[in-house]
């Protein structure tokens, strides 16, 4: 959508360089909204653009639209070979001239705002396929920093051998320290730990600042072992956790620095090169599966003792929260009779979490075209019907706001040719959604559209559920899986029984292998707006409990609202174990 806006805006610009207002959604909240932050360069073949505020970038060729490599606008700085002062400054930090030259460090005079004057600086070049597109600038007289252009990927990414383990550190000096110690396969994040940390975790609103991982996608995917060695403080540890979540915890290892060293450069200075290499060699796997010493978990154990486990994220309904909260790293199986509103219920939870917590989602909906799915999400967000009817529908402004909301928080896995998708291909695209967008929730609706190999159905369901649950754990996302029940007969009174885990078509594994099991049930869809929410399994008591509650379902907006009704406890499926 923003690309289309750019095309229109550039039509009235002549050949040359221009500054215009940025149309990106990420620029909507900046304080000085009148600033022209988008740099545009127009020539005979098309144009390129870059926003200095939100890093929105791209290009358009008149013959063919292309996705460009990371691009920034750089000012001209008179760089020189390393000066005696610069070499001394590096030496004081344990870095030799040979190591500095490996990464092509330079010296230059540059004005540093925090210093308030022009001063001698070190220049750290950021390259993309040999081309310097940005640089970090550091004063050697005071701790002052600046950027020339906007670094968009890892420092030293061009020199990486994907056949060897990759060390990721937090700053350029830490990169130099690891190389000085004798290990060259190391990169640094481009902007340090600048993300907002809330309760030891990265604020979802900072998701966009992790785009440097996506820009290094090829290296990340082709490297089997990634050692994360961010600073030994709360911000560094939180960033380490988020990077591991996006990359995949199964291939990530954590380097733990000694208590008296906050980063790799301090280890080099205080402990020496051999100690730093030993720490790299002894990096421990992020806990996904396998065998670990007990002390690996003692820190989290102490926190659990002091604070308790706490509940998961709210569904947006206090009555439902008594039974069910949303926790990353888990899988929820949702069932219900056709037209019971099970998909609508999960869509509503996703909208609620996007609004309240800034969560992002990947949606794999086989029964709805993406446009229909988006229409439903917009209707829930705006609380107005999308289509014409008895009630006033959302207007053009509502539609615009709704489209921006969906664009910001949702991506869609779609088989354009209508073919059945294989499980590995779906999981691979879901992994991409985590890597690229930082998705915290995914939905597969329903599971039976996934192509099944020529094996017994129960065996296939067991394998599928294991793969999906492992994915949820490895990438720390919550996964909702929609599954239809078997056809159930009405009783003598004409009522349809409430389906539970063991009633799902295909296998009893749906009960045994899920973390949480939910049923959305409407006893009288045509005559009542009553929707029953049943929790028939909850693996962990701190997440929720078995029971039943009710919500009001609005068929016009396909949304749910709270009812003033007490939750019924101890609702158990007689044929299901506790």
N, C-alpha and C positions, 0 to 999 in steps of 0.2 A: 504493500500500500504506500509506504514512504518512498519507494523507488519510483512509483508512478507520479507522486507529487513532485519529486525532484525533476523528472522529465518535463513536466509542465512549467515549473519555475525557471528552468534553464532555457526554455524556448526564447525568452525575451533578452537573454544575455548575449553579448558579443564575444568574439574570440579574446581570450586573455584570462586573468585571474580576478575573482570576485569574492565578496563576503556577503552572505545572505542568511536569513533566518532558517534554523534547522527544523525540519518537519518531523523529526524522529519522536516517537512516543517517550523515549527516555529523557528528552529535553523538556518535558512538560512541567516538571517541578522545580526547575532552576529559578533562583530568586530574581535574577535580572533577565526577565523574559524578552526584553527588547534588544538584547545584544545579538549581533549578527555573528554567530559562532561557526557557521558552515563555510569552509573554504572550498571554492569551486574553480577548477581550471578547465577552460573550454578551448578546444582546437577544432580543426577541420574534420577530424575523425569521430569526435564525440566529446565526452567530459569525464573528469574524475572529481570526487568530492570527499571531504573529511571534516568532521565536527570536532572542534577543540574541547567541547564540553562533555559530550557523551560517547565519543569515538565512533559515531555512525559514519560509515565509509562505503565506497563502492565506485562503480564506473558504468558508463554506457557507451557502447560503440555503435555507430550508425548502421553498420552492417550486421553486427552481432552483439548481443548483450553478453557480458562476461563478468565473472566473479573475480576480482583482482586480488593479488597478493596484498598482505598488509601494507598500507600506504600512509604516509604522513607528510606534512609540510614542514620542512626544516629551514632554519635560518643559517646564513653563512657565518661560520666560525673559523677563524684562522688557527687551525690545529698545527702543532709542531711535534717533533720527536720529543720523547720524555726528557724533561729538564733534570738538572742535578737535584733541585729541590723535590721534584716529584719522585725521583728514584729513592731519595732519602726517606721521604714519607712512606713509600711502599716498603722499604727495607725495615723501617721501624715496626712494621706490621707483619714482618716475616716473609715478604714477597720479593723475589729476585727480579732483576731486569729481564732475564730470559723468560720467566713466566709472564711478566707483563707484556712482552713483545709477542708471545704466543697468541694473545687476544687482541693484539694491535692497539693497545692503549696509547693515548696521545696526551699532550699538554696544550692548554690554551688559556688565554685571558678571557674571563667572562664575568658579567655582572650577576651577582647572587643576591637575590632580594633579602634573604634572612641576614646576610652579612652587611648589606647596605652599600656595597662598593664593588668595583671590578677587582678581581683577585685571581691568582693563579689556580687553575683547576685541572683535575684529571678527567679525561674524556673516555667513557666506556662505550664502544660502538655496538649497536644492535644491528645485526645483519639478517637478511633473508635471501638465501641462495646467492651469497656473495655480495649483495648490494646493501650498503649502509642506509637504512631507512629512518633511523632515530639514534639518539645517544643519551646516556645519563651523564650528568656533570656533577663533580664533587669538588668542593673547595679543599685545598690542602692546608690552609691556614686556620680555618674555622670549619665546624661541622655544618656546612651549607650545601644544599642540593638544588639542582635544576634539571630540566629535560629539554632536549632539542628534538622536536617531533614527539611522537607518542609511541613508546615501546609496546608492541602488541603480542609478542611471544617471548619465549625464554631467552635470556642472555646466553650466548655461546651455542645456540641450537644448531648452527650450521656445521659444527665440528663433532657431532655425536655419531657414534658407532652403535647402531641398534642391536647388534649381536652381543653387546656387553651390557651389564647392569648400568642403569642410569641413576646418578645421584642428583636430587633436586634440593637446592639450598635457597635461602631467603634473600641474599644480596650478592652483588657483584664481587665484593671483597671475599665473601665465603667461597665463591667460585674459584677465585685466584688461590685461596688457601688450599682447597682440595687438589688443584692442579700442582701447586707447590709441593704438596705432600707426595705426589707421584701418581695421582689418578686423574686422567684427562676427561673421562666421560661424565661431565658434570655441567649442569645448567642452573640458572637462578631465575626465580619468578621476577617479572619485570617491575613491579611496584611495591615490593615488600609486603608486609602484613598491614595493609591499609583498610581491610574490611572491618565492618562493625561486628563486634562479638557480643552476643547476648547469652548469658548463662553457659559460657564455655563453648558455644556453637556460633557459626557464621550466620548472621542475620540473612534470611532469604532475600531481602531487598538488595543485598550485595552480590547476588548471583551473577550479574552482568560483569563484574570485575574478574571473573574467572574465565573470560573468553580466551585468554592466552593459552589455556589448555586445548581448546578447540583449534586454535591456530597452529598448534603443534600436533594435531591429530595423527598424522602419518607416523611421526616418531613415536608417539605414545602407544599406538596400536601395534607397532612392529618391535617394541622392546618388551621382553618377557619379564624383566625384574626392574622395578623402580623403587629406589631408596629415597624416602622423603626425610630431609634433614633440615627442617625449618627451625627457627629460634626456639630456645628453651623457655618460652614465656607463654601466657595464656593465649595471646593472639596467634603466635606461631603454631601452637598445638591445635588450635581450632582450625587454622588454615590447612594443617596437615590432614586432619580428619576429613575436611571437605574435598581436598584433592584426591584422597584415597577413595572417597565415595564416588567421585566422578570417573576416575580412572578405572576403578574396580579393585576392591580390597584384596582380591585373590592374587593380584600381581604386585601389590605394594608392601614395602617393608619400612619400618620406622627406626631411624637412627636416634638413639637416646644419648644426649650429651651429659657429661658429668655435671653435678650440682653447681660447681664453681665456674662453669663455662656455658655461656648462653648461645654460642654459635661456633661454626667451624673455624673461623679465624682465631677465636680465643683458644680453642683446643690446640691449634698449631703453635701459638705463642707460648702457652702455659705448659702443654704436655708434649709437644713435638710431633713431627710428621708420622712416626710409627704409630703413635696412639690414635691419631686421626684415621689412618688406614685400618687399624684394628677395629675401630668403631664402625667403619663402613662394612668391614667383613662380618661383624657380629650383629648387624642390623636385624631386628626381629620382625617377623611377619605380622601384619595387622590381623587381629583375631577374626577369622572367618570359619575355619575348620582346622582340625589337627590337634596336636598335643602341645601344651604349653606348661611351663612351670607355674605353680600357684601364684608366685609373687608378681607374675605378669598382670594379674587381675586385682592386686591388693589395693591399688589406688581407687579403682571404681568400687571395690568392696567397702572401703572406708567411707566413701561418699554415700553409698547405699545405707550404711549403718547410721550415719549422721542425719541424712535427709529423707530416707525412704526412697522408693522407686518413683512415686508420683504417678499420675495418670497420663494417658496419651493426649493427643490434641483433640479438642472438642469438635463434635460433628456439627455444632451450631444449634443443637436442641438439648436442653438440660435433661429431659426425660430419657432420651436416647443415650446420653453420656453416662447415665446410671448403669447402663448395660454394656455400652460399647464406646471406646475411644480409639483414635487412630494413631498407631505407632509405626514408625519407619522400621524396615527390616522384617516386616511381617506380611502375611497373606490372608486376605479375607475372601471366603467363598460366599457368594450371594445367590440365593435361589428364590423361586416363587413361580406361581402359575403364569401362563401368558397373560399379558396386559395387567399384571398386578402392580406394575410401577417400580420394579426392582432396579432397572437401568436408570430411571428418573431419580430414584432415591440416591444412588451413588453419584449421579451428575450433580445433584443438589449439594451433597457433602463436598464435592470438589469445588464448586462455586463458593461455598461457605469458607473452606480452607484457603482458597485463593484470596478472598476478601479479608479474612481475619489474620492470616499468617503469611501471606505472600507466597504460598506454595505454587509450584508449577507442575503441570501434568502432561503425560503422554496418553493419548486416547486411541485404542485399537478397537473400533466398533465395526463389526462385520455386517450388522443388520441396518445400519444407517449410513447414507452417504455423508461425507464430511460437512457439506452445506446444511443438511438436515440436523446433524449433531450440533453444529455451531448455532443454528437457529434456536434449538432447545436451551443451550447454555445462555444465550443472550436473553431469552425469555425469562429464565430463572434469575439472571443477574438484574434485569430491569423490572422484574415483577409485573410484566405486561405481556399479553399474547403477541406472538410474532405474526400470525396470520389474521386475516379478516374474520370477523365473527360478531357475536352479540356484544362483546365487551370492546372498548376502545383499544386498538392495537398500538404498539410502540411507534413513535413518529421517527422522522429521519434523524433527528438529533439523538434520540434513544438508540437508534441503530448504529450511529457513529460511535457512541460511547461504548455500546456493547461489543462492537467489532474490535475496538482498541483493547478492551478487557480480555477478550478471547485471544487476541494476538499476543498479548503480554504474558499470558499464563498457560496457554494450551498449545500443544502440537499434536499432529494426527498421523497415525500409521495407517496407510491406505493402499489397498491393492487395486490400482487403477484399472487393471484388465479383468477384475472380477474373479480371479482365480483364488483357489485356496492357498493360504500361506503356510509354509512349514514353520515348525516351532523354532528351529535355530535362526531362521531369517527374522522372525518376529522379535526374539530376544536380542538379536544383534541391533535391530533398529531401536529397541527400547534402551539398550546400552548407549546408543548414540544420543538419544534424547537426554540422558543423564549427563553425558560428556559435554554436549553442546549447550543445553538450557539449564542444567542443574535440576531436572525434574525430581520431585520428591514423592510423587504418586503416579501410578500407571493403572490403566483399566483394560482388561480384555473381555469383550462382550459380543457374543458368548464364546465359550471355549470350543464348542463342537464345530466351528467353522475352520479350525486349524486342521490342516491335512494330517491324516493318520497313516503311518507306515503299515505295511502288511504284517501286523502283529495282533495278538489278542487284545480286545478293547481294554480290559481291566489292567493288563500290563502296560499298555500305552498311557492310560490315565495316571497310573502310578508314576511312570517315568516323567510325564508332563508336569505333574504337581511337584515332584522333586526338583525338576529343572527351574520351574518358576519360583519356588520358595528359595532355592539357592541364589537365584538372581536377586530377589528382594533383599536377602541378607547381605550379599556381596556388595550391592550398590546402595544399601541403606535407603530403600524406597518402600512405600506401602503399595502392595499390589492387590487390586480387586479383580476377582475372577467371577464372571456371571455364568451360572450353570442352570440349565432347565431341569425340572424334575420329571420323573416318569408320569404318564397319564394316570390320574387318580380318580376313582369313582365317587360320586356324591353319596352321602349317607341317606337314610330313610327320610330325613327331614329336608333333603335337597341341598345340604351344606357340603362344600368342598373341604376336605381335610387340609390342615396346614402342613406343607411339605417341609421336611427337615433334611439333615445331611445324608442319612441313609436312603432317602427317597430320590436323590439325584440320579438321573439316568447315566449309566455307564459303569459306575464302580463305587463301592463303599469307601474307597480311598479318599473321596471328597470329605468325608468326616474325619478320618484318621490323620490326614496330612495337612490340613489347614490349621492356621492359628486361631482364626475366628470364623464362625459360621453364622450367617444371617439369613432370615427369610422375610421378604416383604409380601404381605398377604392382604388382599382386599376381599372380605367375605361377600360383599355385594357391590361390585364395581359399577353397576348401572343405577343402583338406587341409593348409594351412600358415598360420602367423601371420606369415610373412615379407612385408614390404612394401619394395619398392625405391623409392628416391627418385632420379630422374634430373634433372640440370640440363643441358638441351640448348642453352641460350643464357644468357649473362651479358654484358651490354653493357659493364660496367666491371669491371676485374680486382680492384679494391679491394672490390667487393661480394661476389665469389665466383668460381667457375670452372666449366667444364663437367666433369661427372663423375657418378659413381654411388655411392650408399651404401645401407645397409639399416637398417630399424627393425623392431621387433616391434610388431604390431598386436593389440590386445586387443579382440575383437569384443563382449565383455560390457560394458565401459565405453566402447567406441568411442574408445580413447585409444592413444597411441603411446609406446613406451619405447625407450631406447638399446640397441643391440646392441654387443657387443665385437667389432667388425669394422673393418678398415682400409678407408678410402675408396679406391676405384679411380679413379685420375687419368686424364686424357686420354681420357675416354669421349666420343667425338664422333659426331655424326650424319653419316654419309657424304654425304648429299645436302644438308646444310646448310652454308653458308659460315661460316668462323670470324669 
